[in-house]
Amino acid sequence: MTKTGKVTESNTQRNFLTPSAMYFYGNGDYIDFVKKAEYSFSSGIDFTVLGWWYMNSIAGRPHFIGMGTGIDGTPAHYSDWNMYYNGSNQLTFYYYNGSTAIPRNFAWTPVVNTWYHITVSRNGTDLKAFVNGNQIGSTITDSTNFSGAAGSRPLRIGRWQYGGGTNGYLNGYAQDIRITKGLARYTANFTPPTSQFSG
């Protein structure tokens, strides 16, 4: 893990009493994890990306998590996938390989200063998004190969670049993030966890 900027742990604003949340100041702050095959999803592979996020601001395109930096070329935003709020009342799960852009948008109008359990899950060819356990938007028929975009692609939390170089930073908190390759953990409405992960 590589921390950039002023990312800190927070016991002031956290969804669960333990452990600490990660606090992102919203300007130059992000965390990278070394690229692994487990973070990319080939066509036909079920997967789940989930976690708790809290936004102090919804300006711009706050970034939650993604496989790719968004700064591997011109135009920017090369990524196997990115999950972010797009500023237009949608949660977006996005792929871009330098020539093909595939945004999967789900209707959502977040508010600031609120913890959200956010999930994107693919089961077969059904791609769904859930906020606080409730499906948002429509089920999308999807067999995208969320893998193999050009350039270096660490797993990144808190920042990406889009539109040729504009930064989308998370100004807020993150906690209990989980990526599962090969399993759609949620396929219908569910009750979000009431305690932190135990293992």
Beta strands, then each sheet from edge to edge (+ up, - down):
strand 1: 2-4
strand 2: 8-10
strand 3: 21-25
strand 4: 30-33
strand 5: 47-55
strand 6: 63-67
strand 7: 79-85
strand 8: 90-96
strand 9: 101-107
strand 10: 115-123
strand 11: 126-131
strand 12: 134-141
strand 13: 155-157
strand 14: 159-162
strand 15: 166-169
strand 16: 171-181
sheet 1: 1+ 4- 13+ 6- 7+ 8- 9+
sheet 2: 2+ 3- 16+ 5- 10+ 11- 12+
sheet 3: 14+ 15-
end
